[in-house]
Amino acid sequence: MMKLKLLALCLSFTIMCQFNNALAENDDISEYTEQAIIHIENDDYQEAKVLLEKASNLGDGLASYLLGVMYYSGEVGNVDYQKAYQLFEKAASANVPNAITYLGIMHLEGSFVKKDFTKAKAYFEKAANLEDEDAIFNLGYIYHLGLGVPKNYAKAKSFYEKAGSFEQPTALNNLGLMYYNGEGVTKDFLKAKSYFEQSKELGEPLATYNIGLLYYKGEGVKQDYKKAYEYFKEAADAQVIQAITYLGLMYQKGEYVKKDSSKAIEYLQKSITLNDPIAMSNLGKMYYDGDGVSQDFSKAKALYEKAIEINELPIALSNLGMLYMEGKGVSKNTHFAKVLFEKAANLGEPVAKTILVGCIILVMVLLKIIPKPNFYCKKLLMQTYHLL
């Protein structure tokens, strides 16, 4: 499985989920707001907007909040963070917990306002005191990643568990990630799977993807590409970027499905439009190998560089290093290649580690520091030779 940040710890909120949460926490709503919610349930956001504006102008805090969500998510045209923020402030002054949480999210993301983790935490704490499960989740999130606070897995787990008790799906997904990665807990794939399954049942598509990844890797379960494909397909239909990428990889490699380079490229290109660095690196490798596309080292280089720019992806660093070592699509530069391999190796990339160790042994053999390489050294030299 991938690192935490590539497993998409998220601040995911669906618009209907937010409306339902708000309704549960606010009994006193105007007739305009009630009518607006009926229109929202029928996907008629424009009519809902008109009714919510009337209710908001009459001082209905819930209407201001719901209208803010619509501007935040772009359900009424273009996303407008400024209007959303103003409406959330208006709703927060009426003590609507969800609106307070959204103010925290906007400070956490730096949407309209300057990114400020301290302010975000203060808003989350205020909303959490009003028992808002999304605020409780987000407190866990900032302690999990150490955003403006020292990283604290125990506090993150505690907040996630509390949010999970309110059936907050992303909190349950992130608890699964903690058990998968062994963060503050003993690594336990079965517990991770249990949390992912609970989260999936509550509608979190990232959890669906994570279950698929367990089956793909055979971690805590018997490896099963068929089940992996089914979970990835379900998550991809919900626009989970990583799932779309993995479908591309399965078509590229012919895992469960028949190998199909055109389908692989289609899925990878879709993920690339959503800025997934793994998709960029894999499509770059296809251009490097000429796998289903005309071999093009310049395109491979551009894709590797973009993947590195977004996330300093280890495999992309290693693959870019290979281009510079071989002088394909670039001027040969072994010094820069070594820098890239070292970066990749420090991030745990095995091919880069093999190349570096093989090169060191090769130099030692040439300098007769190792006059007769043993079997292990010969194996590394052969690996290095084939890689280079």
MISE-998535 format. One record per residue (C-alpha): residue in three letters; x, y, z. Coordinates in steps of 0.001 Angstrom, whole numbers, padded with zeros to 6 digits, always signed. Each point is the difference from the previous one (the first is absolute). Example, Ala and Ser with C-alpha at 12.3 -4.5 7.8 and 13.67 -1.06 7.14 Angstrom:
2
ALA+012300-004500+007800 SER+001370+003440-000660 
END
This chain:
388
MET+000000+000000+000000 MET+001099+003569-000438 LYS+001134+002559+002474 LEU-002544+001812+002105 LYS-000158+003121-002160 LEU-000636-002106-003118 LEU-002804-001867+001735 ALA-001830+003312+000017 LEU-000654+000974+003547 CYS-002586+002548-000829 LEU-002430+002689+000960 SER-002634-001557-002233 PHE-003517+001323+000387 THR-002962-000759-002234 ILE-002607+002692-000236 MET-002941-002227+001006 CYS+001964-001382+002945 GLN+000498+003544+001249 PHE-003680+000834-000412 ASN-001024-003105+001916 ASN+002455+000767+002809 ALA-001283+003553+000240 LEU-003619-001138+000146 ALA+000823-002385+002827 GLU+001569+002812+002022 ASN-002542+002770-000706 ASP-003692-000476+000768 ASP-001144+003591-000499 ILE+000009+000643-003759 SER-002109+002301-002130 GLU-002606-001063-002546 TYR+002242+001359-002782 THR+002836-002256+001174 GLU-002286-003036+000193 GLN-001134+000616-003571 ALA+003590+000556-001125 ILE+001085-003363+001416 ILE-002717-001744-002033 HIS+001418+001652-003135 ILE+003536-001033+000984 GLU-001111-003616+000381 ASN-001295+000241-003578 ASP+003280+001558-001212 ASP-001719+003306-000723 TYR+002687+002249+001475 GLN-000992+003207-001774 GLU-003497+000038+001505 ALA+001461-001055+003358 LYS+002424+002938-000205 VAL-002843+002505-000467 LEU-001858-001370+003046 LEU+003127-000173+002156 GLU+000883+003614-000831 LYS-003443+001080+001212 ALA+000384-002009+003205 SER+003543+001250+000565 ASN-001136+003612-000381 LEU-002591-000699+002702 GLY+002786-001117+002360 ASP-000295-003785-000390 GLY+003488-001211+000956 LEU-000499-003459-001469 ALA-001002+001527-003353 SER+003162+002120+000023 TYR+002043-003107+000683 LEU-001627-002092-002742 LEU+000370+002846-002478 GLY+003664+000252+001003 VAL+000492-003705-000749 MET-001507+000528-003445 TYR+002441+002817-000778 TYR+002898-001972+001520 SER-000714-003072-002125 GLY-001030+001807-003174 GLU-003529-001386-000062 VAL-001332+003410-001120 GLY+002527+000773-002712 ASN+003663+000733+000549 VAL+001563-000638+003395 ASP-000031+003257+001973 TYR+002026-000326+003208 GLN-000490+003646+000948 LYS-003803-000278+000018 ALA+000233-003373+001716 TYR+002211+001403+002760 GLN-002309+002967+000576 LEU-003037-002263+000225 PHE+001782-002392+002365 GLU+000903+002947+002242 LYS-003642+001084+000015 ALA-001132-003533+000880 ALA+002721-000367+002623 SER-001259+003142+001727 ALA-003302-001896+000346 ASN+002005-002861+001561 VAL-000479-002486-002852 PRO+002688-002641+000794 ASN+000549-001120-003607 ALA+000689+003579-001102 ILE+002632+000382+002720 THR+001629-003197-001256 TYR+000065+001317-003562 LEU+001723+003197+001143 GLY+002651-002271+001502 ILE+000297-001948-003248 MET+000454+003174-002032 HIS+002814+001145+002306 LEU+001519-003483-000184 GLU-000083-000004-003805 GLY+000712+003691-000534 SER-003212+000440-002006 PHE-000708+003760-000355 VAL+001776+000635+003324 LYS+003683-000486+000730 LYS+000886-003533+001106 ASP+000103+000046+003804 PHE+000095-003295+001910 THR-000368+001731+003382 LYS-003242+001708-001037 ALA-001228-003218-001587 LYS+000596-001892+003244 ALA-001842+002677+002015 TYR-003056-000271-002265 PHE+000080-003799+000149 GLU+000210+000061+003798 LYS-002977+002366+000206 ALA-002097-002188-002298 ALA+001176-003190+001731 ASN-001311+001405+003293 LEU-003363+000137-001777 GLU+000426-003718-000863 ASP+000576+000527-003719 GLU+001490-003292-001215 ASP+001808+001566-002974 ALA+001748+002453+002318 ILE+001031-002872+002276 PHE+001324-001874-003036 ASN+001988+003026-001146 LEU+001630+000376+003411 GLY+001162-003588-000452 TYR+001194+000846-003485 ILE+002201+002920+001081 TYR+001566-002063+002808 HIS+000471-002928-002400 LEU+001978+002091-002475 GLY+001426+002510+002480 LEU-001593+003061-001582 GLY+000899+002921+002242 VAL+000424-002373+002946 PRO+002542-002706+000829 LYS-001008-003262-001663 ASN-001843-002041+002624 TYR-001396-003362-001051 ALA-001621-000664+003377 LYS-002046+003216-000211 ALA-000790-000636-003668 LYS-001264-003483+000801 SER-002088+001286+002906 PHE-001688+002664-002153 TYR-000538-002450-002859 GLU-001577-002503+002389 LYS-002334+002636+001402 ALA-000990+001144-003490 GLY-000376-003632-001005 SER-002447-000538+002846 PHE-002171+002583-001794 GLU+000464-002081-003192 GLN+002238+002583-001672 PRO+001216-002120-002963 THR+003343+001688-000718 ALA+001023-000326+003660 LEU-000581-003756-000218 ASN+001989-000131-003246 ASN+002898+001858+001620 LEU-000065-002325+003012 GLY+000441-002787-002523 LEU+003005+001832-001439 MET+001549+000324+003444 TYR-000261-003753+000531 TYR+001262-000658-003514 ASN+003060+002227+000450 GLY+000583-000822+003676 GLU-000290+003645+001061 GLY-000273+000108+003790 VAL-001392-003535-000075 THR+001285-003454-000846 LYS-000276-000559-003737 ASP-003064-002163-000599 PHE-001364-000541-003512 LEU-003137-001763+001236 LYS-000939+002906+002288 ALA+000746+002370-002858 LYS-002335-001987-002244 SER-002717+000025+002669 TYR+000130+003800+000248 PHE+000075+000360-003786 GLU-003088-002198-000257 GLN-001870+002051+002617 SER+000952+003172-001852 LYS-001061-001449-003351 GLU-003406-000937+001420 LEU-000447+003666+000921 GLY+000781+001081-003541 GLU+003712+000946+000056 PRO+001405-000872-003459 LEU+003615+000278+001202 ALA-000678-002948+002284 THR-001220-001995-003008 TYR+003292+000769-001722 ASN+002007-000994+003087 ILE-001756-003374+000223 GLY+000820-000521-003657 LEU+003630+000787+000711 LEU+000108-002613+002780 TYR-001229-002626-002464 TYR+002388+001267-002690 LYS+003009-000275+002315 GLY-001217-003086+001881 GLU+000422+001711+003364 GLY-002176-001467+002763 VAL-001917-001887-002686 LYS+000807-002467-002759 GLN+001153+001884-003087 ASP-002962+000210-002354 TYR+000257+002169-003125 LYS-003671-000603-000858 LYS-001199+001458+003305 ALA+002589+002776-000240 TYR-001290+000925-003452 GLU-003612+000055+001206 TYR+000805+002265+002956 PHE+002158+002279-002152 LYS-002762+000236-002608 GLU-002569+000956+002650 ALA+002343+002624+001465 ALA+000947+001289-003463 ASP-003677+000487-000806 ALA-000056+002283+003067 GLN+002982+001908-001481 VAL+002680-001268+002413 ILE+003159+000926-001898 GLN+002188-002794+001373 ALA-002572-002624-000993 ILE-000082+001348-003565 THR+003799-000258-000103 TYR-000008-003583+001266 LEU-002510-001018-002672 GLY+002475+001420-002509 LEU+002830-002024+001561 MET-002066-003196-000092 TYR-000696+000478-003710 GLN+003657+000874-000568 LYS+001192-003203+001696 GLY-002912-002285-000925 GLU-000929-000725+003609 TYR-003435-001733+000073 VAL-000934+001909-003165 LYS+001525-000587-003428 LYS+003051+002189-000574 ASP-001207+003054-001911 SER+002378+002931-000438 SER-002665+002288-001460 LYS-002267-000482+003023 ALA+002978+000388+002316 ILE+000877+003316-001626 GLU-003641+001127+000139 TYR-000169-000567+003767 LEU+003449+001465+000650 GLN-000766+003103-002064 LYS-003209+000503+001983 SER+001967-000150+003265 ILE+002635+002345-001399 THR-002675+002632-000673 LEU-000736-000302+003737 ASN+003732+000473+000807 ASP+000844-003518+001184 PRO+003819-000374+000032 ILE-000111-003811-000059 ALA-001947+000081-003262 MET+002531+002472-001405 SER+002921-002237+000913 ASN-001618-003115-001447 LEU-000971+001664-003256 GLY+003547+001370-000155 LYS+001301-003579+000282 MET-002296-001044-002853 TYR+001529+002736-002173 TYR+003482-001101+001135 ASP-000695-003623-000963 GLY-002143+000751-003048 ASP-002743-002067+001649 GLY-003188+000656-001969 VAL+001351+003373-001132 SER+002825+001179-002236 GLN+003185+000081+002052 ASP+000601+003596+001041 PHE+002653+000793+002606 SER-000869+003715+000030 LYS-003608-000759+000970 ALA+001228-002469+002606 LYS+002277+002682+001460 ALA-002793+002588+000131 LEU-002331-002418+001809 TYR+002680-001065+002511 GLU+000818+003650+000730 LYS-003656+000875+000537 ALA-000447-002937+002389 ILE+003066+001137+001957 GLU-001246+003590+000099 ILE-003329-001070+001493 ASN+001191-002573+002499 GLU+003728-000814-000421 LEU-001082-003527-000870 PRO+002924-002427+000595 ILE-000571-002154-003098 ALA-000202+003135-002168 LEU+003316+001223+001457 SER+001573-003369-000758 ASN-001397-000120-003545 LEU+001142+003561-000724 GLY+003428-000964+001319 MET+000054-002856-002496 LEU-000632+002411-002875 TYR+002926+002198+001085 MET+002280-002995+000526 GLU-000816-001369-003439 GLY-000201+003385-001733 LYS-003395-000757-001498 GLY-002073+003090-000789 VAL+002551+002060+001969 SER+003706+000707-000020 LYS+001770-002771+001888 ASN+000778+001156+003542 THR+001112-002743+002381 HIS+000526+002455+002877 PHE-003623+001208-000149 ALA-001154-003600-000458 LYS+001807-000919+003241 VAL-001710+002887+001825 LEU-003392-001247-001187 PHE+000781-003630+000916 GLU+001120+001089+003478 LYS-003225+001950+000546 ALA-002051-002964-001156 ALA+002006-002454+002116 ASN-000415+002191+003101 LEU-003758-000197-000602 GLY+000216-003803-000117 GLU-000057-000627-003763 PRO+001556-003489-000493 VAL+001223+000372-003611 ALA+001917+003165+000899 LYS+001544-001786+002998 THR+001094-002881-002228 ILE+001565+002352-002543 LEU+001923+001937+002654 VAL+001309-003129+001732 GLY+000850-001576-003354 CYS+001908+003101-001091 ILE+001975+000065+003251 ILE+000956-003658-000412 LEU+000900+000591-003652 VAL+002368+002810+001008 MET+001509-002197+002736 VAL+000585-002805-002512 LEU+001599+002401-002487 LEU+002267+001356+002750 LYS+000754-003595+001024 ILE-001280+000660+003529 ILE-002083-003128-000646 PRO+002346-002100-002171 LYS-002394-002956-000295 PRO-003647+000922+000523 ASN-001995-002562+001949 PHE-003323-001379-001224 TYR-002035+002812+001604 CYS+002220+002692-001564 LYS-000183-001689-003392 LYS-003800-000094+000272 LEU-000147+003721+000770 LEU+002380+000759-002844 MET-002180-001975-002408 GLN-003111+001817+001251 THR+001733+003338-000463 TYR+001210-000996-003455 HIS-003516-000935-001137 LEU-001486+003159+001511 LEU+002540+002215-001667 
END
